[in-house]
Each structure stands twice: as C-alpha cells, then as structure tokens.
Amino acid sequence: MTKSDLIKRLAEANPHLYLRDVERIVTTVFDEISAALARGDRVELRGFGAFSVRERGSRLGRNPRTGEEVQVPDKVVPYFKTGKELRERLNVEDGA
C-alpha cells in the first residue's frame, strides 16, 4: 500500500472529510514521526508497534563491482518493532 492508497482508503471510510484534509492529516502524522526519530526519540503506537533509531558502527565493506575494500562510516538507521496486537492479528490460526 502506498501513501496515496492509504489516503484514498481513509477518505472513502470518512466521507465527511475532504480528501485534502485527509491528505494533510496523513502527511502531518508521518512528518511528526520522522521529526521525532530525527531527534532520537522513540514513537510508540499502542497495539501497532514502536519506531526508534539504532546506531550502526563503522565497518569494512566491499565495492560489489570491483571487490575493493571500502570503509563504511557510522550511521543511524530507523527501526520498527511490531506490537503484540499486530503480531497476533498477523498470526491468526484458521481454527481460532
């Protein structure tokens, strides 16, 4: 699902809202999550999951074309851990 698909579905589920307002809401939520992660904060959405950042140390890598060794610098990467309710919804047994 793309961002525009999400906006479309939310607009269809909420006909009392204008499409431009739904788009603004979705964009604001994503922007706030991104800003919080950029500050190093953790964002927890109960029942869905938690976004955080993790540091990856520098390492020695290889250029895939030449095979030459290159130094890969430290970096910070986003990390998402699913919440218990989401995991349970994804792993529902047919007989349950």
Biopython code that builds the backbone (N, CA, C, O; Angstrom):
import numpy as np
from Bio.PDB.StructureBuilder import StructureBuilder

atoms = [
    (1, "MET", "N", (0.848, -1.173, 0.000)),
    (1, "MET", "CA", (0.000, 0.000, 0.000)),
    (1, "MET", "C", (0.894, 1.238, 0.000)),
    (1, "MET", "O", (1.839, 1.335, 0.783)),
    (2, "THR", "N", (0.590, 2.157, -0.866)),
    (2, "THR", "CA", (1.344, 3.401, -0.925)),
    (2, "THR", "C", (0.651, 4.464, -0.073)),
    (2, "THR", "O", (-0.475, 4.279, 0.386)),
    (3, "LYS", "N", (1.345, 5.570, 0.123)),
    (3, "LYS", "CA", (0.764, 6.673, 0.899)),
    (3, "LYS", "C", (-0.530, 7.159, 0.252)),
    (3, "LYS", "O", (-1.508, 7.423, 0.951)),
    (4, "SER", "N", (-0.547, 7.282, -1.076)),
    (4, "SER", "CA", (-1.765, 7.744, -1.759)),
    (4, "SER", "C", (-2.901, 6.731, -1.635)),
    (4, "SER", "O", (-4.067, 7.118, -1.563)),
    (5, "ASP", "N", (-2.567, 5.423, -1.610)),
    (5, "ASP", "CA", (-3.598, 4.400, -1.384)),
    (5, "ASP", "C", (-4.192, 4.537, 0.016)),
    (5, "ASP", "O", (-5.405, 4.428, 0.198)),
    (6, "LEU", "N", (-3.335, 4.776, 0.995)),
    (6, "LEU", "CA", (-3.791, 4.964, 2.368)),
    (6, "LEU", "C", (-4.721, 6.169, 2.468)),
    (6, "LEU", "O", (-5.777, 6.097, 3.096)),
    (7, "ILE", "N", (-4.327, 7.264, 1.850)),
    (7, "ILE", "CA", (-5.147, 8.483, 1.870)),
    (7, "ILE", "C", (-6.501, 8.209, 1.226)),
    (7, "ILE", "O", (-7.536, 8.624, 1.748)),
    (8, "LYS", "N", (-6.494, 7.519, 0.105)),
    (8, "LYS", "CA", (-7.741, 7.198, -0.603)),
    (8, "LYS", "C", (-8.669, 6.339, 0.263)),
    (8, "LYS", "O", (-9.865, 6.612, 0.358)),
    (9, "ARG", "N", (-8.115, 5.306, 0.890)),
    (9, "ARG", "CA", (-8.936, 4.433, 1.749)),
    (9, "ARG", "C", (-9.514, 5.182, 2.948)),
    (9, "ARG", "O", (-10.680, 5.007, 3.302)),
    (10, "LEU", "N", (-8.675, 6.023, 3.572)),
    (10, "LEU", "CA", (-9.164, 6.795, 4.715)),
    (10, "LEU", "C", (-10.247, 7.778, 4.290)),
    (10, "LEU", "O", (-11.217, 7.983, 5.020)),
    (11, "ALA", "N", (-10.094, 8.383, 3.124)),
    (11, "ALA", "CA", (-11.107, 9.320, 2.616)),
    (11, "ALA", "C", (-12.415, 8.588, 2.327)),
    (11, "ALA", "O", (-13.494, 9.111, 2.603)),
    (12, "GLU", "N", (-12.321, 7.381, 1.770)),
    (12, "GLU", "CA", (-13.527, 6.594, 1.500)),
    (12, "GLU", "C", (-14.223, 6.173, 2.793)),
    (12, "GLU", "O", (-15.452, 6.135, 2.853)),
    (13, "ALA", "N", (-13.448, 5.859, 3.817)),
    (13, "ALA", "CA", (-14.006, 5.434, 5.102)),
    (13, "ALA", "C", (-14.556, 6.606, 5.909)),
    (13, "ALA", "O", (-15.316, 6.406, 6.857)),
    (14, "ASN", "N", (-14.175, 7.825, 5.536)),
    (14, "ASN", "CA", (-14.611, 9.028, 6.248)),
    (14, "ASN", "C", (-15.150, 10.054, 5.249)),
    (14, "ASN", "O", (-14.503, 11.070, 4.997)),
    (15, "PRO", "N", (-16.328, 9.794, 4.679)),
    (15, "PRO", "CA", (-16.842, 10.685, 3.634)),
    (15, "PRO", "C", (-17.139, 12.103, 4.120)),
    (15, "PRO", "O", (-17.289, 13.014, 3.305)),
    (16, "HIS", "N", (-17.225, 12.297, 5.423)),
    (16, "HIS", "CA", (-17.470, 13.634, 5.961)),
    (16, "HIS", "C", (-16.226, 14.528, 5.923)),
    (16, "HIS", "O", (-16.317, 15.726, 6.193)),
    (17, "LEU", "N", (-15.060, 13.947, 5.587)),
    (17, "LEU", "CA", (-13.818, 14.706, 5.491)),
    (17, "LEU", "C", (-13.443, 14.932, 4.026)),
    (17, "LEU", "O", (-13.657, 14.064, 3.180)),
    (18, "TYR", "N", (-12.888, 16.093, 3.742)),
    (18, "TYR", "CA", (-12.391, 16.371, 2.398)),
    (18, "TYR", "C", (-11.105, 15.590, 2.158)),
    (18, "TYR", "O", (-10.339, 15.343, 3.091)),
    (19, "LEU", "N", (-10.872, 15.207, 0.925)),
    (19, "LEU", "CA", (-9.661, 14.474, 0.557)),
    (19, "LEU", "C", (-8.409, 15.265, 0.944)),
    (19, "LEU", "O", (-7.444, 14.682, 1.436)),
    (20, "ARG", "N", (-8.412, 16.577, 0.728)),
    (20, "ARG", "CA", (-7.235, 17.388, 1.055)),
    (20, "ARG", "C", (-6.964, 17.392, 2.565)),
    (20, "ARG", "O", (-5.812, 17.469, 2.989)),
    (21, "ASP", "N", (-8.037, 17.307, 3.380)),
    (21, "ASP", "CA", (-7.847, 17.259, 4.832)),
    (21, "ASP", "C", (-7.265, 15.917, 5.265)),
    (21, "ASP", "O", (-6.405, 15.871, 6.144)),
    (22, "VAL", "N", (-7.725, 14.831, 4.659)),
    (22, "VAL", "CA", (-7.187, 13.502, 4.972)),
    (22, "VAL", "C", (-5.708, 13.453, 4.584)),
    (22, "VAL", "O", (-4.879, 12.920, 5.322)),
    (23, "GLU", "N", (-5.392, 14.017, 3.414)),
    (23, "GLU", "CA", (-4.003, 14.047, 2.963)),
    (23, "GLU", "C", (-3.138, 14.846, 3.936)),
    (23, "GLU", "O", (-2.019, 14.436, 4.247)),
    (24, "ARG", "N", (-3.637, 15.970, 4.414)),
    (24, "ARG", "CA", (-2.897, 16.797, 5.374)),
    (24, "ARG", "C", (-2.684, 16.045, 6.691)),
    (24, "ARG", "O", (-1.609, 16.129, 7.284)),
    (25, "ILE", "N", (-3.698, 15.317, 7.147)),
    (25, "ILE", "CA", (-3.589, 14.550, 8.390)),
    (25, "ILE", "C", (-2.522, 13.474, 8.264)),
    (25, "ILE", "O", (-1.653, 13.356, 9.128)),
    (26, "VAL", "N", (-2.581, 12.689, 7.192)),
    (26, "VAL", "CA", (-1.616, 11.605, 6.991)),
    (26, "VAL", "C", (-0.201, 12.165, 6.877)),
    (26, "VAL", "O", (0.725, 11.629, 7.485)),
    (27, "THR", "N", (-0.029, 13.222, 6.114)),
    (27, "THR", "CA", (1.287, 13.838, 5.944)),
    (27, "THR", "C", (1.817, 14.361, 7.277)),
    (27, "THR", "O", (2.999, 14.205, 7.584)),
    (28, "THR", "N", (0.943, 14.979, 8.066)),
    (28, "THR", "CA", (1.351, 15.501, 9.379)),
    (28, "THR", "C", (1.802, 14.380, 10.305)),
    (28, "THR", "O", (2.809, 14.520, 10.999)),
    (29, "VAL", "N", (1.070, 13.272, 10.325)),
    (29, "VAL", "CA", (1.447, 12.139, 11.181)),
    (29, "VAL", "C", (2.817, 11.608, 10.774)),
    (29, "VAL", "O", (3.676, 11.390, 11.629)),
    (30, "PHE", "N", (3.028, 11.398, 9.470)),
    (30, "PHE", "CA", (4.318, 10.896, 9.005)),
    (30, "PHE", "C", (5.440, 11.893, 9.288)),
    (30, "PHE", "O", (6.541, 11.496, 9.670)),
    (31, "ASP", "N", (5.169, 13.175, 9.104)),
    (31, "ASP", "CA", (6.185, 14.200, 9.372)),
    (31, "ASP", "C", (6.564, 14.233, 10.852)),
    (31, "ASP", "O", (7.736, 14.392, 11.192)),
    (32, "GLU", "N", (5.580, 14.084, 11.721)),
    (32, "GLU", "CA", (5.857, 14.102, 13.164)),
    (32, "GLU", "C", (6.650, 12.874, 13.594)),
    (32, "GLU", "O", (7.542, 12.981, 14.436)),
    (33, "ILE", "N", (6.340, 11.712, 13.030)),
    (33, "ILE", "CA", (7.111, 10.500, 13.336)),
    (33, "ILE", "C", (8.549, 10.692, 12.863)),
    (33, "ILE", "O", (9.490, 10.374, 13.591)),
    (34, "SER", "N", (8.723, 11.213, 11.647)),
    (34, "SER", "CA", (10.065, 11.446, 11.106)),
    (34, "SER", "C", (10.843, 12.441, 11.959)),
    (34, "SER", "O", (12.025, 12.231, 12.234)),
    (35, "ALA", "N", (10.192, 13.519, 12.379)),
    (35, "ALA", "CA", (10.857, 14.536, 13.198)),
    (35, "ALA", "C", (11.277, 13.958, 14.548)),
    (35, "ALA", "O", (12.372, 14.242, 15.034)),
    (36, "ALA", "N", (10.413, 13.154, 15.149)),
    (36, "ALA", "CA", (10.744, 12.539, 16.438)),
    (36, "ALA", "C", (11.947, 11.611, 16.296)),
    (36, "ALA", "O", (12.838, 11.617, 17.146)),
    (37, "LEU", "N", (11.979, 10.821, 15.237)),
    (37, "LEU", "CA", (13.113, 9.922, 15.020)),
    (37, "LEU", "C", (14.393, 10.716, 14.765)),
    (37, "LEU", "O", (15.465, 10.331, 15.232)),
    (38, "ALA", "N", (14.285, 11.817, 14.028)),
    (38, "ALA", "CA", (15.451, 12.662, 13.763)),
    (38, "ALA", "C", (16.025, 13.236, 15.056)),
    (38, "ALA", "O", (17.232, 13.454, 15.162)),
    (39, "ARG", "N", (15.148, 13.482, 16.048)),
    (39, "ARG", "CA", (15.607, 13.978, 17.362)),
    (39, "ARG", "C", (16.147, 12.852, 18.231)),
    (39, "ARG", "O", (16.713, 13.104, 19.294)),
    (40, "GLY", "N", (15.975, 11.608, 17.784)),
    (40, "GLY", "CA", (16.430, 10.463, 18.571)),
    (40, "GLY", "C", (15.363, 9.936, 19.507)),
    (40, "GLY", "O", (15.643, 9.077, 20.343)),
    (41, "ASP", "N", (14.132, 10.441, 19.377)),
    (41, "ASP", "CA", (13.030, 9.984, 20.227)),
    (41, "ASP", "C", (12.469, 8.661, 19.721)),
    (41, "ASP", "O", (12.731, 8.252, 18.590)),
    (42, "ARG", "N", (11.705, 8.010, 20.566)),
    (42, "ARG", "CA", (11.025, 6.768, 20.240)),
    (42, "ARG", "C", (9.552, 7.104, 20.074)),
    (42, "ARG", "O", (9.004, 7.896, 20.840)),
    (43, "VAL", "N", (8.899, 6.500, 19.068)),
    (43, "VAL", "CA", (7.473, 6.724, 18.826)),
    (43, "VAL", "C", (6.752, 5.395, 18.992)),
    (43, "VAL", "O", (7.003, 4.447, 18.248)),
    (44, "GLU", "N", (5.856, 5.330, 19.969)),
    (44, "GLU", "CA", (5.124, 4.094, 20.237)),
    (44, "GLU", "C", (3.651, 4.289, 19.925)),
    (44, "GLU", "O", (3.007, 5.206, 20.435)),
    (45, "LEU", "N", (3.130, 3.411, 19.078)),
    (45, "LEU", "CA", (1.703, 3.406, 18.751)),
    (45, "LEU", "C", (1.145, 2.106, 19.323)),
    (45, "LEU", "O", (1.321, 1.035, 18.742)),
    (46, "ARG", "N", (0.476, 2.211, 20.458)),
    (46, "ARG", "CA", (-0.006, 1.025, 21.173)),
    (46, "ARG", "C", (-0.820, 0.121, 20.266)),
    (46, "ARG", "O", (-1.701, 0.581, 19.539)),
    (47, "GLY", "N", (-0.519, -1.163, 20.317)),
    (47, "GLY", "CA", (-1.229, -2.143, 19.508)),
    (47, "GLY", "C", (-0.681, -2.271, 18.097)),
    (47, "GLY", "O", (-1.001, -3.233, 17.399)),
    (48, "PHE", "N", (0.140, -1.319, 17.663)),
    (48, "PHE", "CA", (0.697, -1.352, 16.306)),
    (48, "PHE", "C", (2.193, -1.641, 16.347)),
    (48, "PHE", "O", (2.659, -2.614, 15.753)),
    (49, "GLY", "N", (2.946, -0.793, 17.052)),
    (49, "GLY", "CA", (4.378, -1.007, 17.135)),
    (49, "GLY", "C", (5.113, 0.239, 17.581)),
    (49, "GLY", "O", (4.508, 1.256, 17.920)),
    (50, "ALA", "N", (6.422, 0.135, 17.573)),
    (50, "ALA", "CA", (7.258, 1.243, 18.034)),
    (50, "ALA", "C", (8.363, 1.520, 17.018)),
    (50, "ALA", "O", (9.030, 0.606, 16.534)),
    (51, "PHE", "N", (8.537, 2.797, 16.710)),
    (51, "PHE", "CA", (9.611, 3.249, 15.843)),
    (51, "PHE", "C", (10.729, 3.790, 16.728)),
    (51, "PHE", "O", (10.470, 4.492, 17.706)),
    (52, "SER", "N", (11.956, 3.465, 16.384)),
    (52, "SER", "CA", (13.102, 4.002, 17.106)),
    (52, "SER", "C", (14.270, 4.076, 16.130)),
    (52, "SER", "O", (14.152, 3.680, 14.970)),
    (53, "VAL", "N", (15.386, 4.582, 16.610)),
    (53, "VAL", "CA", (16.594, 4.621, 15.781)),
    (53, "VAL", "C", (17.667, 3.772, 16.442)),
    (53, "VAL", "O", (17.730, 3.657, 17.666)),
    (54, "ARG", "N", (18.501, 3.187, 15.612)),
    (54, "ARG", "CA", (19.619, 2.388, 16.095)),
    (54, "ARG", "C", (20.883, 2.856, 15.403)),
    (54, "ARG", "O", (20.867, 3.252, 14.237)),
    (55, "GLU", "N", (21.969, 2.803, 16.138)),
    (55, "GLU", "CA", (23.250, 3.192, 15.568)),
    (55, "GLU", "C", (23.954, 1.962, 15.018)),
    (55, "GLU", "O", (24.001, 0.915, 15.662)),
    (56, "ARG", "N", (24.497, 2.107, 13.824)),
    (56, "ARG", "CA", (25.323, 1.062, 13.230)),
    (56, "ARG", "C", (26.754, 1.577, 13.193)),
    (56, "ARG", "O", (27.025, 2.656, 12.667)),
    (57, "GLY", "N", (27.641, 0.812, 13.742)),
    (57, "GLY", "CA", (29.040, 1.214, 13.779)),
    (57, "GLY", "C", (29.694, 1.128, 12.416)),
    (57, "GLY", "O", (29.163, 0.515, 11.490)),
    (58, "SER", "N", (30.849, 1.751, 12.308)),
    (58, "SER", "CA", (31.579, 1.687, 11.049)),
    (58, "SER", "C", (32.069, 0.250, 10.843)),
    (58, "SER", "O", (32.241, -0.515, 11.792)),
    (59, "ARG", "N", (32.284, -0.083, 9.575)),
    (59, "ARG", "CA", (32.738, -1.440, 9.261)),
    (59, "ARG", "C", (33.495, -1.409, 7.949)),
    (59, "ARG", "O", (33.494, -0.410, 7.229)),
    (60, "LEU", "N", (34.122, -2.496, 7.664)),
    (60, "LEU", "CA", (34.826, -2.644, 6.403)),
    (60, "LEU", "C", (33.899, -3.372, 5.437)),
    (60, "LEU", "O", (33.476, -4.496, 5.707)),
    (61, "GLY", "N", (33.583, -2.738, 4.316)),
    (61, "GLY", "CA", (32.709, -3.340, 3.323)),
    (61, "GLY", "C", (33.452, -3.553, 2.023)),
    (61, "GLY", "O", (34.656, -3.312, 1.934)),
    (62, "ARG", "N", (32.721, -4.010, 1.010)),
    (62, "ARG", "CA", (33.323, -4.241, -0.301)),
    (62, "ARG", "C", (32.496, -3.570, -1.382)),
    (62, "ARG", "O", (31.266, -3.592, -1.340)),
    (63, "ASN", "N", (33.172, -2.979, -2.339)),
    (63, "ASN", "CA", (32.519, -2.449, -3.522)),
    (63, "ASN", "C", (32.091, -3.648, -4.359)),
    (63, "ASN", "O", (32.947, -4.440, -4.754)),
    (64, "PRO", "N", (30.785, -3.815, -4.647)),
    (64, "PRO", "CA", (30.335, -5.010, -5.363)),
    (64, "PRO", "C", (30.876, -5.115, -6.797)),
    (64, "PRO", "O", (30.991, -6.214, -7.338)),
    (65, "ARG", "N", (31.202, -3.982, -7.401)),
    (65, "ARG", "CA", (31.727, -4.020, -8.780)),
    (65, "ARG", "C", (33.191, -4.433, -8.839)),
    (65, "ARG", "O", (33.586, -5.273, -9.648)),
    (66, "THR", "N", (33.988, -3.823, -7.963)),
    (66, "THR", "CA", (35.436, -4.032, -8.049)),
    (66, "THR", "C", (35.967, -5.013, -7.020)),
    (66, "THR", "O", (37.068, -5.543, -7.174)),
    (67, "GLY", "N", (35.183, -5.262, -5.959)),
    (67, "GLY", "CA", (35.662, -6.126, -4.889)),
    (67, "GLY", "C", (36.612, -5.406, -3.944)),
    (67, "GLY", "O", (37.112, -5.999, -2.988)),
    (68, "GLU", "N", (36.861, -4.119, -4.213)),
    (68, "GLU", "CA", (37.761, -3.320, -3.396)),
    (68, "GLU", "C", (37.147, -3.080, -2.011)),
    (68, "GLU", "O", (35.945, -2.839, -1.891)),
    (69, "GLU", "N", (37.984, -3.148, -0.972)),
    (69, "GLU", "CA", (37.512, -2.888, 0.376)),
    (69, "GLU", "C", (37.300, -1.391, 0.558)),
    (69, "GLU", "O", (38.123, -0.580, 0.134)),
    (70, "VAL", "N", (36.182, -1.034, 1.197)),
    (70, "VAL", "CA", (35.880, 0.365, 1.481)),
    (70, "VAL", "C", (35.425, 0.489, 2.929)),
    (70, "VAL", "O", (34.821, -0.430, 3.483)),
    (71, "GLN", "N", (35.719, 1.628, 3.530)),
    (71, "GLN", "CA", (35.287, 1.878, 4.901)),
    (71, "GLN", "C", (33.872, 2.438, 4.877)),
    (71, "GLN", "O", (33.628, 3.468, 4.249)),
    (72, "VAL", "N", (32.934, 1.774, 5.554)),
    (72, "VAL", "CA", (31.554, 2.246, 5.661)),
    (72, "VAL", "C", (31.447, 2.988, 6.994)),
    (72, "VAL", "O", (31.710, 2.403, 8.045)),
    (73, "PRO", "N", (31.063, 4.269, 6.965)),
    (73, "PRO", "CA", (31.039, 5.062, 8.203)),
    (73, "PRO", "C", (29.876, 4.688, 9.132)),
    (73, "PRO", "O", (28.949, 3.976, 8.746)),
    (74, "ASP", "N", (29.961, 5.194, 10.371)),
    (74, "ASP", "CA", (28.858, 5.049, 11.322)),
    (74, "ASP", "C", (27.600, 5.638, 10.711)),
    (74, "ASP", "O", (27.668, 6.576, 9.917)),
    (75, "LYS", "N", (26.454, 5.087, 11.081)),
    (75, "LYS", "CA", (25.195, 5.686, 10.644)),
    (75, "LYS", "C", (24.079, 5.327, 11.611)),
    (75, "LYS", "O", (24.179, 4.381, 12.392)),
    (76, "VAL", "N", (23.017, 6.111, 11.534)),
    (76, "VAL", "CA", (21.824, 5.884, 12.336)),
    (76, "VAL", "C", (20.733, 5.430, 11.388)),
    (76, "VAL", "O", (20.514, 6.051, 10.348)),
    (77, "VAL", "N", (20.041, 4.339, 11.742)),
    (77, "VAL", "CA", (19.004, 3.786, 10.871)),
    (77, "VAL", "C", (17.691, 3.664, 11.644)),
    (77, "VAL", "O", (17.707, 3.442, 12.855)),
    (78, "PRO", "N", (16.550, 3.807, 10.954)),
    (78, "PRO", "CA", (15.268, 3.621, 11.624)),
    (78, "PRO", "C", (15.024, 2.137, 11.896)),
    (78, "PRO", "O", (15.493, 1.266, 11.162)),
    (79, "TYR", "N", (14.285, 1.878, 12.961)),
    (79, "TYR", "CA", (13.971, 0.510, 13.364)),
    (79, "TYR", "C", (12.504, 0.466, 13.776)),
    (79, "TYR", "O", (12.017, 1.384, 14.435)),
    (80, "PHE", "N", (11.799, -0.597, 13.391)),
    (80, "PHE", "CA", (10.395, -0.765, 13.761)),
    (80, "PHE", "C", (10.209, -2.119, 14.417)),
    (80, "PHE", "O", (10.632, -3.143, 13.881)),
    (81, "LYS", "N", (9.577, -2.118, 15.577)),
    (81, "LYS", "CA", (9.259, -3.360, 16.280)),
    (81, "LYS", "C", (7.746, -3.445, 16.375)),
    (81, "LYS", "O", (7.100, -2.535, 16.893)),
    (82, "THR", "N", (7.182, -4.532, 15.876)),
    (82, "THR", "CA", (5.727, -4.683, 15.892)),
    (82, "THR", "C", (5.219, -4.853, 17.314)),
    (82, "THR", "O", (5.909, -5.390, 18.181)),
    (83, "GLY", "N", (3.993, -4.383, 17.533)),
    (83, "GLY", "CA", (3.337, -4.545, 18.813)),
    (83, "GLY", "C", (2.682, -5.910, 18.913)),
    (83, "GLY", "O", (2.486, -6.596, 17.910)),
    (84, "LYS", "N", (2.352, -6.289, 20.117)),
    (84, "LYS", "CA", (1.772, -7.608, 20.372)),
    (84, "LYS", "C", (0.462, -7.812, 19.609)),
    (84, "LYS", "O", (0.252, -8.865, 19.007)),
    (85, "GLU", "N", (-0.417, -6.808, 19.632)),
    (85, "GLU", "CA", (-1.711, -6.947, 18.950)),
    (85, "GLU", "C", (-1.539, -7.126, 17.446)),
    (85, "GLU", "O", (-2.251, -7.926, 16.838)),
    (86, "LEU", "N", (-0.616, -6.403, 16.842)),
    (86, "LEU", "CA", (-0.380, -6.539, 15.403)),
    (86, "LEU", "C", (0.173, -7.918, 15.090)),
    (86, "LEU", "O", (-0.265, -8.552, 14.130)),
    (87, "ARG", "N", (1.122, -8.393, 15.877)),
    (87, "ARG", "CA", (1.668, -9.742, 15.663)),
    (87, "ARG", "C", (0.579, -10.790, 15.762)),
    (87, "ARG", "O", (0.536, -11.725, 14.962)),
    (88, "GLU", "N", (-0.312, -10.637, 16.751)),
    (88, "GLU", "CA", (-1.401, -11.603, 16.912)),
    (88, "GLU", "C", (-2.350, -11.571, 15.722)),
    (88, "GLU", "O", (-2.812, -12.621, 15.277)),
    (89, "ARG", "N", (-2.648, -10.379, 15.196)),
    (89, "ARG", "CA", (-3.529, -10.278, 14.024)),
    (89, "ARG", "C", (-2.913, -10.907, 12.793)),
    (89, "ARG", "O", (-3.622, -11.469, 11.958)),
    (90, "LEU", "N", (-1.594, -10.819, 12.672)),
    (90, "LEU", "CA", (-0.910, -11.397, 11.521)),
    (90, "LEU", "C", (-0.769, -12.916, 11.622)),
    (90, "LEU", "O", (-0.619, -13.596, 10.606)),
    (91, "ASN", "N", (-0.817, -13.436, 12.817)),
    (91, "ASN", "CA", (-0.597, -14.868, 13.028)),
    (91, "ASN", "C", (-1.831, -15.605, 13.511)),
    (91, "ASN", "O", (-1.721, -16.545, 14.298)),
    (92, "VAL", "N", (-3.006, -15.194, 13.053)),
    (92, "VAL", "CA", (-4.257, -15.835, 13.453)),
    (92, "VAL", "C", (-4.334, -17.210, 12.790)),
    (92, "VAL", "O", (-4.104, -17.346, 11.589)),
    (93, "GLU", "N", (-4.651, -18.200, 13.572)),
    (93, "GLU", "CA", (-4.849, -19.563, 13.055)),
    (93, "GLU", "C", (-6.236, -19.641, 12.434)),
    (93, "GLU", "O", (-7.152, -18.949, 12.879)),
    (94, "ASP", "N", (-6.405, -20.478, 11.408)),
    (94, "ASP", "CA", (-7.704, -20.617, 10.740)),
    (94, "ASP", "C", (-8.781, -21.124, 11.680)),
    (94, "ASP", "O", (-9.942, -20.741, 11.533)),
    (95, "GLY", "N", (-8.442, -21.964, 12.635)),
    (95, "GLY", "CA", (-9.435, -22.534, 13.551)),
    (95, "GLY", "C", (-9.745, -21.651, 14.730)),
    (95, "GLY", "O", (-10.618, -21.990, 15.529)),
    (96, "ALA", "N", (-9.068, -20.535, 14.872)),
    (96, "ALA", "CA", (-9.237, -19.696, 16.060)),
    (96, "ALA", "C", (-10.433, -18.824, 15.980)),
    (96, "ALA", "O", (-10.705, -18.062, 16.908)),
]
sb = StructureBuilder()
sb.init_structure("model")
sb.init_model(0)
sb.init_chain("A")
sb.init_seg("    ")
for serial, (resi, resn, name, xyz) in enumerate(atoms, 1):
    if name == "N":
        sb.init_residue(resn, " ", resi, " ")
    sb.init_atom(name, np.array(xyz, "f"), 0.0, 1.0, " ", f" {name:<3s}", serial, name[0])
structure = sb.get_structure()
